[in-house]
Each structure stands twice: as C-alpha cells, then as structure tokens.
Amino acid sequence: MRAGRAKAPALPRLLVTGFGRFPGMPANPSAKLARRLARSRPAAGAATELLLLATRWDEAAGFPALLARTQPDIVLMLGVAARRRLVSIEIVGRKATGAFPDAAGCRPASGVLEPGAPAQRALTARPAPLLAALRAAGVPAHLSRHAGRYVCNALTFRAYGWARAGRRADGGPRLAVFVHVPLPRPGRLALPQLARGLEALLVALLAQFRQSRLRA
C-alpha cells in the first residue's frame, strides 16, 4: 500500500491593521499601507485578514476581545507618527494615556489603561530581524521604546498583553508587532518605499512564525 503524502501545514493566520482619520490627520496613511500590505506577495503566504480600525479609545479597548474571537497567529499593526522620520518598531506598549481626543471627540476616562496591569508590555516577536529587514529594504528604521500616549499605544499595550497571555493552537507564541510609520513624503520616505519596507518586515515576521512552529 502506498504511503499517503504528508499533510502540508496550515497557513498562518495573519491580521493586518491600520487606522482611520483622527484630529489633525484627515487621511491616515497607515490605512493605505495596510491595504497594500494585505494584498502583497508576502501576505499570500498566510491566511490574511485586513482590519481598518477607527482611531478611537473604545476601539483599542475592545481589540483583545476581537483577537480572542478570531485567534490570529500573527498580528501586524500599523499607525502613523507624523513627527518621526524613521519607521519605528514599538518594543513596548505602556499603560499610560494622554488626553488628546480621538476621532469621535472622546478622551480617555483615566490616565491609566488597565489599573493593576504592568507598567509596560513587550512585543512577542524578535525585533532585531524585523529591523534588519526594513533597513535592508532601504527604509530608515529604529527600535522604539515609546509608542506615544494616544490610541496607537493603547492598541499596542492591549495587543501585546493578549499575545503574552496565551499560545497558538500549535503551541508556538502568538506574534504581535506594532509599527509606526512617518508621514510619507515624496523624495523622503514616499509611500511606495514604505510599502516595500513593510513587505520585507512581513517576510521576516513570517520566517519567525515558521521557525517557532518547528520548535513548538
């Protein structure tokens, strides 16, 4: 009797997120980049879902519940940091908030995201290969230890907490990464260049997933 072929491993479940408008940013480039990334060639190596989030405090608060329902293996979140000149891989999310209003004009009820939670939560992916991938693609980038005090940081803090609270179905770690992009400018980090860099980062992130699956 002929032996059957080994079953190919399932594609990783990838969630790519971007944000919509907020005060002072009527068109958020993270949404456009998230759309491009979800349609990119590297994303074809995963079961990819795109989610464009309203830039609202309650949206970030409800994100862990959404992750618990959908159970992605990899979460790659994008946001814009208009004053920065480098792409920023956010190493940690902090539980502190600011008072800047969100897209609905709401402000956080407290300066603390989750009373009793640790002061910060770290990402679960290895950041050095992601940084190297961005730089190899010609995109200036750095590792950031401060994701700000706005909705981006709130999403980072909660997503990193969710990632650290459990494991994937195959026993490997959940991989969650937040990346801040500068405001795209022609001649200096234009949108196509940013898109190429994020595709390279995604390739490196998928490689980490495959490596962790082998070790699990």
N, C-alpha and C positions, 0 to 999 in steps of 0.2 A: 504494500500500500504506500502510495506516495505521501510524503510528509507535506502538510499544508504550509503555506507561506506564513512567516511571522507577521503578526498584525502590526501595521505601522502605528507609531504613537500618535495620539490625537494632537491636533494643532493647539498651541497655547491660546487661551482666551485673552485677547488684548483689548483694553478700554483706553481710548484716546479722548482727552477732554480739552476743551478750550472755553474761553469766557466771552460773554457778550459785552455790550457797551456798559459804561459807568460814567459818573460825572467827570467831565474833562476828557473823556475818551469815547467819542460818539461811534467810532468804528474800531473794534478791538482786533488787532492783527493776530492774536492768539487763536481766534475762531477760524480765520482763513488758513493759518498754518495747520491747525488741527484737521481741517477738511483735507488739505493736500496730503498730510501725513497718512491719514486713514485710507487714502486712495493710492498710496505709493507702492512701489515694488516690494520694499521690505515688509510692509503690512500684509502683503499677500501670503506671507509665511505664517500667518496667525489667523484665528477667527476674530476678526477685528470689528469693534463697535465704536462708533463716534458719538460723543455726547457733548453738546454745546450748552454750557451752564449759564444761567442768569447770574450776573455779578451781585449776589445778594447774600446777606449773612445767613438767612434761613436755608438757602440752597446748600451752603457749606455745612450747616448743622445736620442736614438730612443726608449727606453724602455717605456716611458709614452704613446707614440702613439700605441705601441703594446698592452698595458694594456687597452687603450681606445677601441681598436677593439675587444679584447677578453673578457673584463669585468669579470675578476675573482672576487670571493668573498674573497678569501684568497690568499696571495702571500707569499710564504716562500722561501727566497733566501739564498743560501749557498756560502761561499767563504772561502779561506784558508788564515790564518795568521801564517806563518811558525815560527815566533819568539815567539808566545804566547804559554803558557802551559795550558791555560783554554779555554773552549768554551766560546765565547763572544756573548751575545745578544746585538746588537747595538741599543742603546736607541735613538740616533740621527744620522742623516747624515749632513755633513757640506758642504757648497758650495765652499770651498777652494779645490784646486787640487795641486798635485805635478808635477814634471817634468819627472817622470820615464816613459820610453817608454812602449807602450802596445805591444800586440802580433804581431802587424803589423809594429812595429818600430815607431809608431806615438806618438807625445807628444801633450798635450792639447795646444790649441792656446792661452789660457788665464789662469791665476791663479784663476779665478772665474768661477764657473759652470754656474750660471744664474745671470747676473747683475740685480739688483733690487729685487732679491729674499731675503727672510730672511736668516740670517747667518747660521741657522740650522733648520732642520725639525725633529720632533719627530715621533716615531712609533705610530701606532694607536691601537695596541694590548696592553693588560695589561701585563707588563713584569714579575711581581713577580710570577704568577703561572707557567710561562714558565721556569723560573729559578728553581723553586721548582721541576718541573718535571724532569729536567736534573739531578739535584742533587739526587733526589730520585732514579734515574736510575743508580746512581754510577758514574756520569760524573762530574768532577770538572768544574764549570762554574761560570761566573760573569756577571754583567751588565756593559757594556762598553759605555762610552760617546765619544769615538773617533774611528771611523771606518777607520782611516788612510787617505791618500790623493791620493789613487790610484783608479782604476776603480770600486772596491767594494764600496768605499764611494760614487762615482758618481752615481752608481746604487741605493744605499740606499737613497741618497738625493732625487733623482727623483721619486723613488717608493713611498717614504713616502709623497712627495708632491702630487702625484696622489691620494693616499689613502685619504688624508685630503681634497682634492678638491671636493669630491662627496660622494654619498651614494650608497649602494647596491640597487638592484631592490626591495627588501623587506623593505627598509627604514633603515636597520642597517648599521653600519660602515664597510667600507672596512678594512680588516685586512692585514697589510703588515709588515713583520718582516725579518730583515737580521741577519744571524748568521754566525760568523766567527769560523772556526774550526782550531785547531792546526794541524801541520803536524803529521799524525798518526805514532806512533812508537810502535813496539811490546814491551810489558811489561809496557808501559806507554801510555795510550790512544790509543790502537790499533783500527783499522778500525771497527771491529765488535762492540766494546764498544761504539764508536762514533755513529754508526748506531742505536744501541739500545737507546741511549740518545736522538737522533733526533726523533725517533719514539715516545718516551714519550712526547717530546715537541709538536709534531704534535697532539697527543691525547689531550693535554691541549689546543692547539690552536683551535681545532675543538669544544671543550667544550665551549670556549669563543664565537665561532660563534653561537652555539645553544642558549646560554644564551642571546646574543644580538638579536637573531631572536625573542625570546619570548618577549623581551622588546620593539621591534620595533613596 
